Amino acid sequence: MDLNLLISFIGTVLILVWTPGPSVLLATANSLKYGAKKTTGTILGDLSANLIQIILASVGLATIITSSSELFQIIKWLGVGYLIFIGIKKIIVTPKTELKENNLKNRSFFNLYAEGFLMSAANPKAVVFFAALFPLFLNKDLPFVPQVVVLGIIFLILDGTSLLTYTYFATKLKGYLENKKKVHLQNKIIGSLLILSGLMLSLVRRTNN
């Protein structure tokens, strides 16, 4: 894989996964109520759903990557536009920061896994995200599957690390995550970085196009 594209991918994913969202809030809330150890079930459920979404989003991408340069450029610019769109959205939309309490005092690992899985799987935007993001970092002259596998593994590792960090520091982060002004300020910064990432990716000239 192109090293520059790989570094760009890692940077973009790091910005995205560290943004407090539904999965982060769920993992944090469950950690506070059930403990960090049990909350690994929630995290594994979220990552399992992401894995399925990556596979679903990758179906059909092989044709796009190996097709004409013109079609690939269209997909590329759609991806750039998507990054800029979600960046603008993070800047202007006030985040929801409520850490929902659950009335059940004791829940099994499987129940927490299912909750994390459904939280992520119920978000149709995730498939759109993966479909828009991955083509930007794929080289059409290289085997498709290995590239998707590498990018998928990197995404899952970074996402899992983010959720684990939020989980294990839940007590300290709870006050921060419930402060809409602080979260909104962070989202504005992250949104600006996403827009910058999209603009930078739009300037990348790939020799295989």
Salt bridges, closest charged atoms under 4 A:
GLU98 OE2 - LYS180 NZ 3.75
GLU115 OE1 - ARG107 NH1 3.02
GLU178 OE1 - LYS174 NZ 3.10
